[in-house]
Amino acid sequence: MRTVMGELMCRLRRAGTSWTGMPDRQWSRRLQTAPFRDGGSQPWRTNYFAVLISAVTATIGYGIYVGHRKKVEAATVPRKPETLQLQENSRWNWRNLKPITIEEAKKRARDLCLRIKDESGSPGLSVAVTVDGELVYEDGMGYADVENRVPCAPHTVMRIASISKPLTVSAAARLLEEGKLDLDKPVQEYVKYFPVKYFEGKEVKITTRHLVSHLSGIRHYSKTRPDDKKEEEKESDSEEGWKKKRKGEFDLKEYYIKDPFPSVQKAVEMFCNDDLLYEPGKKYLYSTHAFTLLSAVVEEVSGEPFTKVMNNLFHELGLQYTSLDENSPIMYHRARYYKKDDKGRLINAPYVDNSYKWAGGGFQSTVGDLVKYGNALLYSHSSGGNLPRGLHLPSTMRMLWSPVPQTESWDRDAKYGMGWSVTPRQINYPFCNAKRFYVSHTGGAVGASSALLIIPDEGEDDSPVGTVVTKPPPLGTVVAILVNMQEVGLKGTAMEIALLFQRTRSS
């Protein structure tokens, strides 16, 4: 293009004519005539050939200018986030990262685990990762028992804390699929000993749907609202310096209950007469006690003790090392639990009995069992057609893994679904933060922390560029991490590890 324009400029100047076809006064004295190829000459005023070239050139230039203006205007018009969904295969898509090998992913994953272990001062950590249902990485580091120098391994059994909640929701979902449970009936129709509740003098209805999404208004471990300015008074513990600690969830007395609860009903009686903190369905309030009431619903609907229902589910899922966190039975490979004192030194966590909260935080497991459970859900989410039925129906999984209005989550971009934190797919602006669809749950217990992350594939475009998806479900990545130290955030590390192994699918 530059060559053509240069040639035209030369011809015009040789002809003594400007871009508009008018005489160029600067050259008019020197070029009174315009030379032709045959060597002759004519006055510039009669050089119609030059004028014609100028007109054509001006027309082309104006066309280029108009086209450029249209592109600029189109680029400056704000685009709705939804329109960007059509550009997910563009070069700025975060999934189009350079593939890496399995060995490189394992090396980096181990480094991430060692990093969080060292930062938190956790004695031991175990991790497992599956991609498309295949176990690609499992590891253990540090100590399951510091005093006896027992190494931590993938088969080390630890408390899974609030990851017990998704397992309990699976038990309730089975009853829903069998037509025995109605999520929208008042819980009193199933649990006769749970009293009618009132909020601000008005009778209100609590349903199972409220319980599984933390919208029931039932308190957590504290009897005051989280947003109340007045701090709850508590008695001092025997540990020296306890009063100087900041008041947090692990400072609440109900975390450290040592007495066993012989039945779910006894556990429900611990909070059933307390006032609701919010009106049901109006405000999100994370509540482990609400899941204890859910276990009572499961028990009454199934006609069997809740503990038996869950043990049957563990057996059906093939979770060999998953069980109730009971202190008396001999449990091989069980870790010991730890915390830090006021000076940051490692000490043994106090003895607790979690029978008052089986459903919401009373199970123990291994990372291998957790990823197996994750793949059972992943298969159920994507199965259908001629494939054998999974643990749940696909419609049930869509319900469990859909964000519920009015809820919140520990993930800034997520909401709570039914027993899971759900992060919807989001691509708002190029080269900015992009979120894919995934579900997760974390847990914190006395002496232990946990994370379980599931990233389902959403079609062929979900895999890195160049990947041909021919495998049957489950399709996606599952990551489980357990540590024997309380108050350790593991979700971010789990996500980083998951993204590493996503990049191995095209290598």
Buried (B, 14 or more C-beta within 10 A) or exposed (E): EEEEEEEBEEBBBBBBBBBEBEBBEEBEEEBEBBEEEEEEEBEBEEBEBBBEBBEEBEEBEEEEEEEEEEEEEEEEEEEEEEEBEEEBEEEBBBBEBEBBEBEBBBEBBBEBBBEBBEEBBBBBBBBBBBBBBEBBBBBBBBBBBBEEEBEBBBBBBBBBBBBBBBBBBBBBBBBBBEEBBBBEBBBBEBBEEBEEBEBEEEEBBBBBBBBBBBBBBBBBBBEEEEEEEEEEEEEEBEEEEBEEEEEEBBBBEBBBBEEEBEBBBEBBEBBBEEEBBBBBBEBBBBBBBBBBBBBBBBBBBBEBBBBEBBBBBBEEBEBBBBBBBBEEEEBEBBBBBBBBEEEEEEEEBBEBBBBBBBBBBBBBBBBBBBBBBBBBBBBBBBBEEEEEEBBBBBEBBEBBBEBBEEBBBEBEEBBBBBBBBBBBEBBEEEEEEBBBBBBBBBBBBBBBBBBBBBBBBBEEEBBBEEBEEEEEBBBBBBBBBBBBBBBBBBBEBBBBBBBBBBBBBBB
